[in-house]
Amino acid sequence: MARADAPPPPIVRKQRGRLVPVTAWDAAGLDEYAENTEFDLRPRTRRSLPQHRLYWQALSKAVEATGRWPTPEALHTALKVRLGRFEPIFDLKGNVCGMKPDSTAFDKMGHREFTAYAEQAYAALSEALGYDCLSFMGEPA
């Protein structure tokens, strides 16, 4: 376990299929380890606000265009249930009496997991609508 006053481990970034130090300080830190030292890696890529906005914009446009759902939040819940991202709620007899949808909040779902979820959600929504739910984006300029 690392001491509280110890510096963080070096950070590397995947570039062109290789792991390279992010800064000169990280490179120097890696040089302190013996050859063939193995490291555990933890991804640090965070979800982006544009990714988040696109998701909610697609849901808002679907609600606006169809009126099938009362709010984008209701559609968001419907998508999570459709994709099996929920936890069953049991009564005292052990019977399922409801569902609690999983959270997609930034602190609950990282970049990689949200990207996979969003792709599944866009596909499910497009299927339900009968057209590409991202078609509002138009052609790139």
Secondary structure, DSSP 8 states (H G I E B T S, - for coil): ---TTS-----EEEETTEEEESSHHHHHHHHTS-TT------------HHHHHHHHHHHHHHHHHH--SSSHHHHHHHHHHHTT-EEEEE-TTS-EEEEEE----TTTS-HHHHHHHHHHHHHHHHHHHTS-TTGGG----
